[in-house]
Amino acid sequence: MDIRIGVTDTPREVQLKLDDDTDRDGLKASIEAALSGDSSVLWLTDDKGLEVAVSAARISYVELGPEGNKPIGFG
């Protein structure tokens, strides 16, 4: 699963590829907790084990990629 996070006052997005078996509902709950102020930092771990922290106060948007496999081919 791919995730893109917009960070205020930063021209580039944070882009990560998470494991395909990542719990989508659990991830959404973590994002919602960060955006609601219940958590000050959103921690994510990519598919290679790299841990990334994003300050919840600086998150402007979050995009989650589609569930399941991506289509194969050109296009």
Secondary structure, 3 states (H helix, E strand, C coil): CEEEEEECCCCCCEEEECCCCCCHHHHHHHHHHHHHCCCCEEEEECCCCCEEEEEHHHEEEEEECCCCCCCCCCC
